[in-house]
Amino acid sequence: MPFVPHSDEETREMLSTVGVKSLDDLFEYIPKDMRPKQFALPEGMTELGTLQRLQGMAGANSTVEMSFLGAGFYDHFIPAAVDAMVSRGEFLTAYTPYQPEAAQGTLQAIFEYQTAICNLMEMDVANASVYDGGSAIFESCMMAVRATRRERIVIDAAVNPLYRRMLHTLTDNLKLDIVEINCDAGLPVKEQIIAAIDDSTAAVVLQNPTFFGNVCDYNDVFAAAKAKGALSILSVNPVLQAVLKTPREMGADIAVADGQSIGQPLNFGGPYLGVMACTKELVRQIPGRIVGRTTDLEGKTGYVLTLQAREQHIRRAKATSNICSNQALCALRALIHLCLLGPDGLAAAAERGMELARYAAEKLSGLPQVTMLNAAPFGNEFALRLPGNAAQTVSKLLGKGILPGALPGKWYPGMDSILLVACTEKNSEEQIDALAAALGDALGGKI
């Protein structure tokens, strides 16, 4: 029986109150394919019954003993102290620090986070922060549009496809010209990117390492963008920033990243945080809040919201963003993680992942008919070309408790045979040997 929350008389009265005659009229502005199909909700359950039902559903999930999944989100080790410190009530229940006299601890934590990100990226200013890597790219593009008063964005197809989809979604109602430049075997075609940058271009958006794991140097592209008056945006892996060329060294104006890999558990996709940093010249275009350190009348150190160009604080038309949220807790996780590891520990994690990736690439590409997608340098992630459909192979290995990697074919036409493999310090040579053996069996028809 359909679920009826009220009697027919009560329903008619409620509809009349809002000025409509029927439920169809109430949902008129919702596209038909998105309207509720029915209201046949199940009977309510007790707390115990609900818990048992959910436990049963969770128990049906398949489990993996080892994972090589990456594609922008990585299973790094998180010290136990991160959870312990973030769980303190002073941080866990704190709200946006509008009153500095009552929020010095939160403000100092944000200030220290900003400092850590600036040091990691070698940029002048960082905010705290936006939602994730995709929203950070969108916000950086909007910074460029405001700063240059132009409406053309050139973005490489080797940028994470999820981020590019978010960029298209969030700009769908804006009069922007987003030009995507196809990659070649997962590699940016820099000549085509440079050729696409013209006098109407607000920004060029690139990623290092690319979605396919390849490490690139974009000094020439960013120099070409600067010559045309366009800004340069670089999306990076924050862990690998400990060992790779920084955005400042490449000449980027804005650096962005998904902060998941620095202290955030994978947790079914969130919450994460979008890392953003830029040059001093763009400080008034960056969204969110910027905390500054000062001294009070007694000479004591204090922390304040130096810039907060949100719609809550200034006229809506002058706000730099209307979607910034209080991501301070996720930013705090990132800060604690970075502080616990330190520069040497972060570099060690990056180097270990890269070392394991090279071991895995050698073992896996040595299997019959398995080749590397390209011969370019890579970080902790690389792409393989399998002799058959990669999704079918992944399905076979999942049955053995192994998640061998991501499937770029979901987003890139013609790449159904490509497998994207990532390694972190949580993997091992023994796991890679097991992956190679299982992959060999799967491709040989043994499983």
Sequence and secondary structure as in RCSB ss.txt:
>XXXX:A:sequence
MPFVPHSDEETREMLSTVGVKSLDDLFEYIPKDMRPKQFALPEGMTELGTLQRLQGMAGANSTVEMSFLGAGFYD
HFIPAAVDAMVSRGEFLTAYTPYQPEAAQGTLQAIFEYQTAICNLMEMDVANASVYDGGSAIFESCMMAVRATRR
ERIVIDAAVNPLYRRMLHTLTDNLKLDIVEINCDAGLPVKEQIIAAIDDSTAAVVLQNPTFFGNVCDYNDVFAAA
KAKGALSILSVNPVLQAVLKTPREMGADIAVADGQSIGQPLNFGGPYLGVMACTKELVRQIPGRIVGRTTDLEGK
TGYVLTLQAREQHIRRAKATSNICSNQALCALRALIHLCLLGPDGLAAAAERGMELARYAAEKLSGLPQVTMLNA
APFGNEFALRLPGNAAQTVSKLLGKGILPGALPGKWYPGMDSILLVACTEKNSEEQIDALAAALGDALGGKI
>XXXX:A:secstr
    SS HHHHHHHHHHTT SSHHHHTTTS GGGS           HHHHHHHHHHHHHTS   SEE   TT   
    HHHHHHHTSHHHHT      GGG HHHHHHHHHHHHHHHHHHT SEE S BSSHHHHHHHHHHHHHHHHT 
 EEEEETTS HHHHHHHHHHTTTS  EEEEE  BTTB  HHHHHHH  TTEEEEEEEES TT B    HHHHHHH
HHTT EEEEEE TTGGGTS  HHHHT SEEEEEGGGTT   GGG    EEEEE GGGGGG  SEEEEEEE TTS 
EEEEEEEE BTTTS GGG SBS     HHHHHHHHHHHHHHHHHHHHHHHHHHHHHHHHHHHHHHTSTT EES  
S BSSEEEEE SS HHHHHHHHHTTTEE  B GGGTSTT TTEEEEE  TT  HHHHHHHHHHHHHHHTT  
